Amino acid sequence: MQEVSEEDIAKILNVLENFSETETSRMKIEVSEGREEGTVDRQYHHGRCDVGSPWAKGEWFDVLE
């Protein structure tokens, strides 16, 4: 197992502290050797609750006929 430096731990804690101050509710971390250190991407997440729902399938479910 690889040693983890105190600096790396401090960087991770900094990321978590900054994230907790935002209004974003989910975080997904992907580590990549092909990216420049310190770069961040934000992507919209549709949420698991929409998968398979009538709304996600394009069906209206709250319209009176």
N, CA, C and O atoms as CSV, one atom per row, in Angstrom:
chain,resi,resn,atom,element,x,y,z
A,1,MET,N,N,0.842,-1.180,0.000
A,1,MET,CA,C,0.000,0.000,0.000
A,1,MET,C,C,0.888,1.244,0.000
A,1,MET,O,O,1.925,1.286,0.662
A,2,GLN,N,N,0.459,2.252,-0.755
A,2,GLN,CA,C,1.241,3.472,-0.914
A,2,GLN,C,C,1.039,4.416,0.275
A,2,GLN,O,O,-0.074,4.560,0.781
A,3,GLU,N,N,2.114,5.047,0.709
A,3,GLU,CA,C,2.046,6.029,1.804
A,3,GLU,C,C,1.278,7.261,1.341
A,3,GLU,O,O,1.394,7.675,0.188
A,4,VAL,N,N,0.506,7.833,2.228
A,4,VAL,CA,C,-0.240,9.056,1.943
A,4,VAL,C,C,0.414,10.181,2.718
A,4,VAL,O,O,0.652,10.070,3.921
A,5,SER,N,N,0.703,11.268,2.014
A,5,SER,CA,C,1.382,12.382,2.674
A,5,SER,C,C,0.382,13.256,3.421
A,5,SER,O,O,-0.810,13.263,3.115
A,6,GLU,N,N,0.885,13.985,4.397
A,6,GLU,CA,C,0.062,14.922,5.152
A,6,GLU,C,C,-0.508,15.993,4.218
A,6,GLU,O,O,-1.628,16.463,4.416
A,7,GLU,N,N,0.265,16.372,3.208
A,7,GLU,CA,C,-0.183,17.386,2.248
A,7,GLU,C,C,-1.396,16.874,1.461
A,7,GLU,O,O,-2.345,17.626,1.237
A,8,ASP,N,N,-1.373,15.603,1.040
A,8,ASP,CA,C,-2.500,15.020,0.313
A,8,ASP,C,C,-3.746,14.974,1.190
A,8,ASP,O,O,-4.848,15.257,0.719
A,9,ILE,N,N,-3.580,14.621,2.454
A,9,ILE,CA,C,-4.712,14.584,3.383
A,9,ILE,C,C,-5.293,15.985,3.558
A,9,ILE,O,O,-6.512,16.157,3.589
A,10,ALA,N,N,-4.425,16.979,3.673
A,10,ALA,CA,C,-4.878,18.362,3.823
A,10,ALA,C,C,-5.637,18.818,2.580
A,10,ALA,O,O,-6.623,19.545,2.697
A,11,LYS,N,N,-5.194,18.403,1.389
A,11,LYS,CA,C,-5.892,18.764,0.153
A,11,LYS,C,C,-7.287,18.150,0.108
A,11,LYS,O,O,-8.246,18.813,-0.287
A,12,ILE,N,N,-7.401,16.900,0.506
A,12,ILE,CA,C,-8.706,16.224,0.511
A,12,ILE,C,C,-9.645,16.890,1.510
A,12,ILE,O,O,-10.816,17.118,1.205
A,13,LEU,N,N,-9.148,17.198,2.682
A,13,LEU,CA,C,-9.966,17.884,3.684
A,13,LEU,C,C,-10.422,19.255,3.185
A,13,LEU,O,O,-11.549,19.673,3.452
A,14,ASN,N,N,-9.558,19.940,2.474
A,14,ASN,CA,C,-9.894,21.238,1.906
A,14,ASN,C,C,-11.024,21.104,0.879
A,14,ASN,O,O,-11.951,21.914,0.862
A,15,VAL,N,N,-10.944,20.086,0.031
A,15,VAL,CA,C,-11.995,19.841,-0.964
A,15,VAL,C,C,-13.324,19.593,-0.264
A,15,VAL,O,O,-14.345,20.167,-0.643
A,16,LEU,N,N,-13.314,18.740,0.757
A,16,LEU,CA,C,-14.548,18.419,1.478
A,16,LEU,C,C,-15.118,19.631,2.203
A,16,LEU,O,O,-16.332,19.837,2.203
A,17,GLU,N,N,-14.260,20.429,2.816
A,17,GLU,CA,C,-14.730,21.621,3.518
A,17,GLU,C,C,-15.338,22.625,2.549
A,17,GLU,O,O,-16.385,23.205,2.837
A,18,ASN,N,N,-14.696,22.837,1.408
A,18,ASN,CA,C,-15.229,23.764,0.412
A,18,ASN,C,C,-16.545,23.253,-0.170
A,18,ASN,O,O,-17.467,24.036,-0.401
A,19,PHE,N,N,-16.637,21.953,-0.407
A,19,PHE,CA,C,-17.861,21.369,-0.954
A,19,PHE,C,C,-19.020,21.521,0.014
A,19,PHE,O,O,-20.149,21.779,-0.404
A,20,SER,N,N,-18.757,21.365,1.287
A,20,SER,CA,C,-19.831,21.450,2.275
A,20,SER,C,C,-20.403,22.862,2.381
A,20,SER,O,O,-21.491,23.043,2.928
A,21,GLU,N,N,-19.701,23.847,1.877
A,21,GLU,CA,C,-20.179,25.225,1.900
A,21,GLU,C,C,-21.031,25.569,0.676
A,21,GLU,O,O,-21.589,26.664,0.605
A,22,THR,N,N,-21.138,24.648,-0.288
A,22,THR,CA,C,-21.947,24.883,-1.479
A,22,THR,C,C,-23.348,24.323,-1.265
A,22,THR,O,O,-23.624,23.683,-0.250
A,23,GLU,N,N,-24.232,24.571,-2.237
A,23,GLU,CA,C,-25.588,24.044,-2.174
A,23,GLU,C,C,-25.711,22.714,-2.910
A,23,GLU,O,O,-26.812,22.178,-3.039
A,24,THR,N,N,-24.605,22.183,-3.389
A,24,THR,CA,C,-24.606,20.925,-4.117
A,24,THR,C,C,-24.734,19.779,-3.125
A,24,THR,O,O,-24.113,19.793,-2.063
A,25,SER,N,N,-25.556,18.773,-3.484
A,25,SER,CA,C,-25.826,17.704,-2.529
A,25,SER,C,C,-25.043,16.423,-2.793
A,25,SER,O,O,-25.002,15.540,-1.936
A,26,ARG,N,N,-24.420,16.308,-3.963
A,26,ARG,CA,C,-23.686,15.072,-4.271
A,26,ARG,C,C,-22.304,15.386,-4.821
A,26,ARG,O,O,-22.092,16.389,-5.502
A,27,MET,N,N,-21.386,14.507,-4.509
A,27,MET,CA,C,-20.030,14.651,-5.024
A,27,MET,C,C,-19.568,13.284,-5.526
A,27,MET,O,O,-19.725,12.270,-4.846
A,28,LYS,N,N,-19.007,13.281,-6.707
A,28,LYS,CA,C,-18.409,12.062,-7.253
A,28,LYS,C,C,-16.974,12.413,-7.606
A,28,LYS,O,O,-16.720,13.360,-8.350
A,29,ILE,N,N,-16.056,11.656,-7.075
A,29,ILE,CA,C,-14.640,11.933,-7.309
A,29,ILE,C,C,-14.072,10.842,-8.203
A,29,ILE,O,O,-14.176,9.653,-7.900
A,30,GLU,N,N,-13.475,11.261,-9.299
A,30,GLU,CA,C,-12.780,10.342,-10.191
A,30,GLU,C,C,-11.332,10.797,-10.288
A,30,GLU,O,O,-11.058,11.951,-10.620
A,31,VAL,N,N,-10.427,9.907,-10.005
A,31,VAL,CA,C,-9.009,10.226,-10.064
A,31,VAL,C,C,-8.486,9.809,-11.430
A,31,VAL,O,O,-8.751,8.699,-11.890
A,32,SER,N,N,-7.746,10.695,-12.074
A,32,SER,CA,C,-7.225,10.417,-13.399
A,32,SER,C,C,-5.790,10.912,-13.509
A,32,SER,O,O,-5.482,12.054,-13.167
A,33,GLU,N,N,-4.944,10.058,-13.980
A,33,GLU,CA,C,-3.543,10.447,-14.203
A,33,GLU,C,C,-3.413,11.379,-15.410
A,33,GLU,O,O,-2.408,12.078,-15.547
A,34,GLY,N,N,-4.425,11.393,-16.288
A,34,GLY,CA,C,-4.366,12.193,-17.500
A,34,GLY,C,C,-4.827,13.621,-17.336
A,34,GLY,O,O,-4.846,14.371,-18.312
A,35,ARG,N,N,-5.199,14.022,-16.138
A,35,ARG,CA,C,-5.688,15.377,-15.893
A,35,ARG,C,C,-4.645,16.186,-15.147
A,35,ARG,O,O,-3.812,15.650,-14.417
A,36,GLU,N,N,-4.713,17.479,-15.350
A,36,GLU,CA,C,-3.827,18.379,-14.627
A,36,GLU,C,C,-4.249,18.418,-13.160
A,36,GLU,O,O,-5.442,18.447,-12.855
A,37,GLU,N,N,-3.295,18.420,-12.272
A,37,GLU,CA,C,-3.591,18.425,-10.846
A,37,GLU,C,C,-4.379,19.666,-10.460
A,37,GLU,O,O,-4.046,20.781,-10.863
A,38,GLY,N,N,-5.422,19.458,-9.678
A,38,GLY,CA,C,-6.222,20.564,-9.177
A,38,GLY,C,C,-7.376,20.972,-10.067
A,38,GLY,O,O,-8.097,21.909,-9.725
A,39,THR,N,N,-7.583,20.304,-11.204
A,39,THR,CA,C,-8.691,20.667,-12.074
A,39,THR,C,C,-9.985,20.014,-11.585
A,39,THR,O,O,-9.976,18.917,-11.027
A,40,VAL,N,N,-11.100,20.721,-11.811
A,40,VAL,CA,C,-12.406,20.266,-11.342
A,40,VAL,C,C,-13.420,20.473,-12.456
A,40,VAL,O,O,-13.400,21.498,-13.137
A,41,ASP,N,N,-14.304,19.507,-12.643
A,41,ASP,CA,C,-15.424,19.628,-13.576
A,41,ASP,C,C,-16.714,19.477,-12.790
A,41,ASP,O,O,-16.796,18.666,-11.868
A,42,ARG,N,N,-17.710,20.253,-13.153
A,42,ARG,CA,C,-19.035,20.102,-12.548
A,42,ARG,C,C,-19.980,19.611,-13.629
A,42,ARG,O,O,-19.974,20.123,-14.748
A,43,GLN,N,N,-20.788,18.621,-13.294
A,43,GLN,CA,C,-21.758,18.078,-14.233
A,43,GLN,C,C,-23.110,18.013,-13.555
A,43,GLN,O,O,-23.208,17.788,-12.349
A,44,TYR,N,N,-24.162,18.215,-14.357
A,44,TYR,CA,C,-25.509,18.108,-13.825
A,44,TYR,C,C,-25.850,16.641,-13.640
A,44,TYR,O,O,-25.541,15.814,-14.498
A,45,HIS,N,N,-26.483,16.316,-12.526
A,45,HIS,CA,C,-26.873,14.939,-12.232
A,45,HIS,C,C,-28.396,14.874,-12.205
A,45,HIS,O,O,-29.036,15.615,-11.458
A,46,HIS,N,N,-28.980,13.990,-13.018
A,46,HIS,CA,C,-30.435,13.881,-13.091
A,46,HIS,C,C,-31.022,13.208,-11.856
A,46,HIS,O,O,-32.199,13.398,-11.551
A,47,GLY,N,N,-30.245,12.454,-11.166
A,47,GLY,CA,C,-30.713,11.800,-9.950
A,47,GLY,C,C,-31.300,10.427,-10.214
A,47,GLY,O,O,-31.926,10.192,-11.248
A,48,ARG,N,N,-31.094,9.542,-9.288
A,48,ARG,CA,C,-31.607,8.181,-9.425
A,48,ARG,C,C,-33.118,8.128,-9.296
A,48,ARG,O,O,-33.745,7.202,-9.810
A,49,CYS,N,N,-33.709,9.089,-8.629
A,49,CYS,CA,C,-35.152,9.058,-8.415
A,49,CYS,C,C,-35.916,9.196,-9.728
A,49,CYS,O,O,-37.078,8.797,-9.800
A,50,ASP,N,N,-35.293,9.752,-10.772
A,50,ASP,CA,C,-35.961,9.919,-12.059
A,50,ASP,C,C,-35.903,8.666,-12.923
A,50,ASP,O,O,-36.711,8.530,-13.842
A,51,VAL,N,N,-34.995,7.763,-12.665
A,51,VAL,CA,C,-34.816,6.598,-13.513
A,51,VAL,C,C,-36.059,5.714,-13.436
A,51,VAL,O,O,-36.441,5.258,-12.359
A,52,GLY,N,N,-36.676,5.480,-14.573
A,52,GLY,CA,C,-37.860,4.627,-14.640
A,52,GLY,C,C,-39.155,5.309,-14.260
A,52,GLY,O,O,-40.211,4.681,-14.335
A,53,SER,N,N,-39.121,6.573,-13.854
A,53,SER,CA,C,-40.345,7.268,-13.474
A,53,SER,C,C,-41.101,7.693,-14.729
A,53,SER,O,O,-40.495,7.806,-15.794
A,54,PRO,N,N,-42.407,7.932,-14.632
A,54,PRO,CA,C,-43.160,8.415,-15.792
A,54,PRO,C,C,-42.577,9.712,-16.346
A,54,PRO,O,O,-42.561,9.919,-17.559
A,55,TRP,N,N,-42.102,10.578,-15.468
A,55,TRP,CA,C,-41.511,11.844,-15.918
A,55,TRP,C,C,-40.277,11.590,-16.777
A,55,TRP,O,O,-40.099,12.240,-17.808
A,56,ALA,N,N,-39.432,10.663,-16.369
A,56,ALA,CA,C,-38.214,10.360,-17.122
A,56,ALA,C,C,-38.546,9.700,-18.458
A,56,ALA,O,O,-37.785,9.834,-19.416
A,57,LYS,N,N,-39.673,8.989,-18.537
A,57,LYS,CA,C,-40.076,8.332,-19.779
A,57,LYS,C,C,-40.836,9.268,-20.698
A,57,LYS,O,O,-41.216,8.874,-21.801
A,58,GLY,N,N,-41.065,10.499,-20.268
A,58,GLY,CA,C,-41.778,11.466,-21.103
A,58,GLY,C,C,-43.285,11.317,-21.027
A,58,GLY,O,O,-43.988,11.840,-21.892
A,59,GLU,N,N,-43.803,10.629,-20.032
A,59,GLU,CA,C,-45.237,10.443,-19.865
A,59,GLU,C,C,-45.755,11.413,-18.805
A,59,GLU,O,O,-45.152,11.575,-17.743
A,60,TRP,N,N,-46.878,12.050,-19.112
A,60,TRP,CA,C,-47.503,12.930,-18.146
A,60,TRP,C,C,-48.291,12.088,-17.176
A,60,TRP,O,O,-49.067,11.227,-17.590
A,61,PHE,N,N,-48.109,12.318,-15.901
A,61,PHE,CA,C,-48.800,11.512,-14.912
A,61,PHE,C,C,-49.697,12.334,-13.985
A,61,PHE,O,O,-50.412,11.779,-13.150
A,62,ASP,N,N,-49.655,13.638,-14.136
A,62,ASP,CA,C,-50.449,14.479,-13.244
A,62,ASP,C,C,-51.459,15.348,-14.014
A,62,ASP,O,O,-51.971,16.332,-13.481
A,63,VAL,N,N,-51.735,14.977,-15.258
A,63,VAL,CA,C,-52.663,15.743,-16.077
A,63,VAL,C,C,-54.022,15.056,-16.062
A,63,VAL,O,O,-54.132,13.865,-16.351
A,64,LEU,N,N,-55.050,15.817,-15.723
A,64,LEU,CA,C,-56.396,15.257,-15.732
A,64,LEU,C,C,-56.878,15.150,-17.171
A,64,LEU,O,O,-56.685,16.065,-17.972
A,65,GLU,N,N,-57.495,14.049,-17.486
A,65,GLU,CA,C,-57.996,13.872,-18.871
A,65,GLU,C,C,-59.425,14.286,-18.985
A,65,GLU,O,O,-60.007,14.206,-20.067
